[in-house]
Amino acid sequence: MFATLSSSYDITNVIIEGGAETIRRALDAALVDELWVFKSQATTNCSEYINMNDVIEQLDIECVSEQSSGTDTEYRYLING
């Protein structure tokens, strides 16, 4: 699908905003070169979620920006490799 978007429509950027399974698959397939993380003080009762702190620790990334976004903090990471 991404190859078709690139070759047929000249699309070079896609935002993936999905659940735990979607995000995990995109990361595992090395389709992600930039990661935006919004950290909140809120907690979740969801049974399936990704702890982004664990994901960030496993990736070879560089934090290129950090800023407040309402009550959250927005982090922008570039994935090396």
Secondary structure, 3 states (H helix, E strand, C coil): CHHHHHHHHCCCCCCCCCCHHHHHHHHHCCCCCEEEEEECCCCCCCCCCCCHHHHHHHCCEEEEEEEEECCEEEEEEEECC
